[in-house]
Amino acid sequence: MGTKPDTYTLPLYFLTPRSSIHISQNVSLKFRFSFPPPPPVPIWVQVSGFSTSVRSYPVADGWQAPPADTASLNSGKGEGPSFQIPPRCAAWAAVSAATREVRSIGEARLRIPGLRGLLGPPRSTPVSDPAASAPRTPARWAFRLSQEPPQTGTANVSPDDLDPLGLCPQGFQLNERGRPDMDLDAVTKQSVLHAKPDGLILQYGTAGFRTKAEHLDHVMFRMGLLAVLRSKQTKSTIGVMVTASHNPEEDNGVKLVDPLGEMLAASWEEHATCLANAEEQHLPRVLVDISEKAAVDLHQDAFVVIGRDTRPSSERLSQSVIDGVTVLGGQFYDYGLLTTPQLHYMVFCRNSNGQYGKATVEGYYQKLSSAFVELTKQAFCRGDDHRTLKVDCANGIGALKLAEMKHYFSPGLSVQLFNDGTKGKLNHLCGADFVKSHQKPPQGIEMRANERCCSFDGDADRIVYYYHDADGQFHLIDGDKIATLISSFLKELLLEIGDGLSLGVVQTAYANGSSTRYLEEVMKVPVYCTKTGVKHLHHKAQEFDIGVYFEANGHGTVLFSKAAETKIKQLAKESEDEKRKAAKMLENIIDLFNQTIGDAISDMLVIEAILALKGLTVQQWDALYTDLPNRQLKVKVADRQVISTTDAERQVVKPPGLQEAINDLVKKYRLSRAFVRPSGTEDIVRVYAEADSQENTDSLAYEVSLAVFQLAGGIGERPQRGF
């Protein structure tokens, strides 16, 4: 053929509890090679050591059954002949072994003429290309051709095609029926290195697991195991993020990211809790139970992507996740330092085959910044003297990523970074949660009158704005006013295109009453209330063509249905001038939002674009409505489960008499409301109150807290007046 082909020897073997298998008769072992999409060059398959029959045939759409009239070519002992697979074809090979003891099953060689192939070993290894998609068909070995255009292929050994022995994926072994099981012995040996502390019980909630970092090693290892099972079950890439968000630096946490970049499914939250809390001797049984209950296809390959924040413990804990992934044979790619929203973005990109974007940090930067520059082009061309923004990065990962990204959208926006991690502790006296809960600016930032400032939290999935007025008074602009600004802008654009797309705003009971009234009565935008927790808001927002959701703490985003995206893009191409202009703005807004989860960087760019386009100062934005004074308190109780609620957590069902007591207290104050709800992670009850003045709000909050203490089994110090 002119050019000597590159050759890679691929050992075929199977994993069993024993070192060898004794065979009483001749057996026929079948395996197959397929390349989705089939490569445009000839491929040679060579099998040595066994009698062989090979037949190639064209592939139209994916894998097909082999033809019935497979031709036989017997190689006998020793070196087998090369069989050419023509371009865009796949091959079927059947190998007969006439031996009574099998310790290995020979070799298969792939010969790629004129091109150097990179063929990974048949074991768990990190994937070198961060943008590569996870295997979409069961596959154990993959190679990528370096010549452009790159081709990705798999040499596939399917257990279903093996009779009677079967071949198993790495990390699995054959059971007595010749089917693959998890290699529980290997899991047990590895788990000893990540031992669970005695008596530790954790609950997987909306934020995943969070506690002191020194207690999390076993949890991280086990979440690596769970991610492999979830990936196999969904046939998709799964994400694992190591972070504790706005918690103190000494804490850490972990959460899994589902295929569309969303939170882990509720049923798998239960699996996560069971797996994390299992004692060492019960771990194998729990893994088997999960795989059976969830109908996990153990033949399926697994692909997991991993990210972490900047905590000192995060790199070590990420390695524990990798240990869990690899012991079950999963492939992984470790992105290293990422914001939480960036990892959600990467997962969605991979599982949408790149349709949502390129699954790299560079791809994230380019997508958002291009949309921002295009959206703000008109505003910045006419000159804008409000384009400097001071950002408190909570000494977290947001500082690193925003520093990398900011040159992409300059000179349209000048960003000054504070609390960037060069000094100071993560989330200590800074960050979005501190600013929101203490109603004052963070330490480490210099503020002049009427300057626009914002704060991220530790993993950059929350954002709040604020400023000092000319009299030095602090003004907070939280998630409620962010949602109001964004939904008002979207409503105006929808009126211009006039196509009847539905817009809805989703809030929780913590949303300030003034924001709800402004949206419903002034903007005429429907508002819906859900239970606290991002997953509840996200699911409700999916019911609209355009769903806006933000929690008061600054976590939120906007979701666009597929139908809405298609219609907007169509109008951007075909409409008349004014309608086309509005549709083009909406098209850029779609790309500017991270629709997988709340994203501080994405939300910041959206807010800055809207302020520039509407010519609004931060003071004018703040003046859209006046927040009612509010207060949040906590009451320690012996058992948080004594409290149950309904109506999106706004009404107490039990204990008896508590809701009646709250109703009587609320009647004492003007424009007032109050509700209580149990914490999802600790034995405390959260109290929220608002009224017409701060004095009345504080009195109402105290009185409701006292009622909770008396009627719901309060422990410790009784609530006191004054805060």
HELIX and SHEET records of a PDB file:
HELIX    1   1 PRO A  159  ASP A  161  5                                   3    
HELIX    2   2 LEU A  184  VAL A  192  1                                   9    
HELIX    3   3 ALA A  213  HIS A  215  5                                   3    
HELIX    4   4 ASP A  217  THR A  234  1                                  18    
HELIX    5   5 ALA A  266  ASN A  277  1                                  12    
HELIX    6   6 GLU A  280  HIS A  282  5                                   3    
HELIX    7   7 LEU A  283  LYS A  293  1                                  11    
HELIX    8   8 SER A  314  VAL A  327  1                                  14    
HELIX    9   9 THR A  340  ASN A  351  1                                  12    
HELIX   10  10 VAL A  361  CYS A  381  1                                  21    
HELIX   11  11 ILE A  397  PHE A  409  1                                  13    
HELIX   12  12 ALA A  432  HIS A  438  1                                   7    
HELIX   13  13 GLY A  479  ILE A  497  1                                  19    
HELIX   14  14 GLY A  513  ARG A  517  1                                   5    
HELIX   15  15 TYR A  518  VAL A  522  3                                   5    
HELIX   16  16 VAL A  534  ALA A  541  1                                   8    
HELIX   17  17 LYS A  562  GLU A  574  1                                  13    
HELIX   18  18 ASP A  577  LEU A  592  1                                  16    
HELIX   19  19 ALA A  600  LYS A  614  1                                  15    
HELIX   20  20 VAL A  618  ASP A  622  1                                   5    
HELIX   21  21 ARG A  640  VAL A  642  5                                   3    
HELIX   22  22 LEU A  658  VAL A  666  1                                   9    
HELIX   23  23 GLN A  694  LEU A  711  1                                  18    
SHEET    1   A 4 ASP A   6  PRO A  11  0                                        
SHEET    2   A 4 GLU A 107  ILE A 112 -1                                        
SHEET    3   A 4 ILE A  43  SER A  48 -1                                        
SHEET    4   A 4 SER A  82  ILE A  85 -1                                        
SHEET    1   B 2 ILE A  21  HIS A  22  0                                        
SHEET    2   B 2 GLU A 101  VAL A 102 -1                                        
SHEET    1   C 3 VAL A  27  PHE A  33  0                                        
SHEET    2   C 3 CYS A  89  ALA A  97 -1                                        
SHEET    3   C 3 SER A  51  PRO A  58 -1                                        
SHEET    1   D 3 GLY A 117  LEU A 119  0                                        
SHEET    2   D 3 TRP A 141  LEU A 145 -1                                        
SHEET    3   D 3 THR A 152  ALA A 155 -1                                        
SHEET    1   E 2 PHE A 172  LEU A 174  0                                        
SHEET    2   E 2 PRO A 180  MET A 182 -1                                        
SHEET    1   F 5 PHE A 209  LYS A 212  0                                        
SHEET    2   F 5 ASP A 251  VAL A 257 -1                                        
SHEET    3   F 5 THR A 237  VAL A 242 -1                                        
SHEET    4   F 5 PHE A 303  ARG A 308  1                                        
SHEET    5   F 5 GLN A 331  LEU A 337  1                                        
SHEET    1   G 5 SER A 414  PHE A 418  0                                        
SHEET    2   G 5 THR A 388  ASP A 392  1                                        
SHEET    3   G 5 CYS A 453  PHE A 456  1                                        
SHEET    4   G 5 ILE A 463  HIS A 468 -1                                        
SHEET    5   G 5 PHE A 474  ILE A 477 -1                                        
SHEET    1   H 4 VAL A 527  THR A 530  0                                        
SHEET    2   H 4 LEU A 503  THR A 508  1                                        
SHEET    3   H 4 ILE A 546  PHE A 550  1                                        
SHEET    4   H 4 GLY A 556  PHE A 560 -1                                        
SHEET    1   I 3 ASN A 630  LYS A 636  0                                        
SHEET    2   I 3 ILE A 684  GLU A 690 -1                                        
SHEET    3   I 3 ARG A 673  PRO A 678 -1                                        
SHEET    1   J 2 SER A 644  THR A 646  0                                        
SHEET    2   J 2 GLN A 651  LYS A 654 -1                                        
END                                                                             
